[in-house]
């Protein structure tokens, strides 16, 4: 009987804990909408959101950046099980095969995880971060630094909250992907037919 009760409690707590951080983040974001809607009314809040999405290019950029950032956080932090020892696999997986000789795509996934994030970040706030006409080296170096810091923040939170494992390979491939995304952003910007990036 004791085993059954323990199993039920464990399953219930796990079911609550797994979406906990995502639910917390969503609730915080929802409260911003609630504060605006309480002041101006829900109808006006929805109308303003839809109008801004249709007419304001910067609004769409920030929306896409926020959307992808939440996807990254959900993948890396918000929907993870607790680990007894988050330092149990410090080096992580560096190749296409794990220690058992099985094919794994973890390294490729980590490379591509922050590549779109850096591109969206530069697309949204590139001029503030890089200046008007930055050279390729500056764009890539800035992207490497930002990807490294974002990845280090995620890995540190995984360690602190015991959500997943802290892995140096994740940090390396995330940073490398950020550098690749920066280079791709610079190329697209350089050879884009419309070089003017208006806010609206």
N, C-alpha and C positions, 0 to 999 in steps of 0.2 A: 504494500500500500504506500509506504514511504517513497519507494522508487517511482511509482506512478505520479504521486503529487510533485516530487522533485522534477520529473520530466515535463509535466504540464506547466509548472511555474517557469522552467527554463525556456520552453517553447514560447510562452506568452511574453516573457521579458525580451527574448531575442526578436520576436515579431515587432515589438515596440521599439527596440533599440535600433534595428537596421535602418528604418526610415527616419530616425530621430533628427539627425543633423539636416537632412533635406527639408523635413517639416519645419524645423526651426528657421532655416533660411527663408523658406517660402512665406512663413508667418511674418517675419520681419519685413520682407518686401511688400506683403499684402497690407501691412499697417501704414506704409507710406500712402498707398492708394486710399486706405480708409480715412486717413487724416485729411487728404485733399477732398474726398467725397463728402466727408462730414461738414467741411467748410463750404463747399460749392454745390453739393448734390451729386448723386450717383450718375444721373443722366448726363450732366455736364462733364463729369469726369470721363465717362466712356466716350462721349462725343469728342472731347479734347484729345483723348488718346488716339482715336481713329483718324481724326483730322491731322494730328501731328505725324502719324505713321504714313499717311498719304502724301503730305506736303513737305515735311521736314526731313531732308536727307540725313542730317546729323542724328536725328532721333532714330532713324532706321539703323544707322551705323552702331549707335550705342546699344540698341535693342539686340542686334546680332552678336555684338561682343559680349553682352551680358548673358545671352542665351547660350553661347558656346562656353563661356566661363563656367556657368552652372553645370553644363554637360561634363566638363572636365572635373569639376569638384565632385559631381555625383559618381563619376567613374573611379576617382582616386580616393575620395574621403567619405562622402555622404552615405553611400550604400555599401559599406564594408563591414565584415564581421570583426569582432575583437580578437586580437592575437595575444596569447600569453606572453610571448617574447618577440617584440617587433624587430629585434636585432638578430633574429635567428638565421636570416639569409642576407647578411650585410652586403656581400658582393653582388648578389642577384644573378640574372642570366644575361650573358654577353653575346651568345651566339644563337643559332637557329635550333640547337638541340640542347635539351636539359641534361642534368647529371645521369638520368636513366636512359639517355640516348633517344628520347622521344622528341619529335618535331614540335617546336614552340614558336609562336609569333610574338612573344612578349617584347623582344627588342625592337621589332618593326613597329608594333603598336606604340611603344614609348617614343620612338622617333617621330611618328606622325601625329602624336597627341597634341603637341604644342605648336606644330607647324601652322595650322590654320589660326590658332590663337594669336600668334605674333603678327600674322598678316592682318587679321581683324583689328588688333591693337594699333598697328601702324596706320591702317586705313582710317581708323577713327581719330587717333590723336598723334599722327605722324609728324605734323608740322611742329607741334608743341614739344615732342620728344626729340626730333631730329633736326629741326630747322627747315628752311624753304627748299634748298637744293643740296641735300647731303650727298657726299661721295659714298660709293658702294661699301668701302671699308667701315665707315662710321655706322652705316645702317646695319651691317652684319654684326659688328662689335656690340652695338646697342642691343640688338636682338638676342645675341648670345648672353649678355648680362641679364636682360629682363627674363629670358627663359630660365636661366640658372636660378635667379632669385625666386621666381614663381615656383619652380620645381622644388627648390630647397625648402620653401615654405610648406609645400604639400607634404614632402617627405618628413619634415620636422613635426608637422601636425600628426602625421601617421604615427610617429614615434611617441609623441606626447599623449595622444588620445588612444594609442594602441589599436589603430585602425589600419590593418595591413602591415607591411614590413618596410622598414627603412632600407632602401637598396641604392648602392652607388651606381649600378648600371642604369637604373631609372633616371637618376640625376644626369648622367652622361648623355643618354639617348634623348631625353627631353631637351637638354641644352643644345645638342647637335641639331635636333629638329627645329628648334627656334632659330638657329643660325641659317638653316636651309630656307625656312620661311621668310627670313629677312632678306636673303639674297633673291628669292623669287619675287618678293614684294618690290625690291629695287628694280629688277628687270621689267616687271609689269608696268611700274611707274615710268621708267625710262623710255619704254617703247610704246606707251599708251598714246593713241591718237589724240585724246583729249587730256592735256596736261593740267588743265585748270581743275582744281578740286574744290568746288563750292560747298559751303556748309548747308545750303538749302537748294 
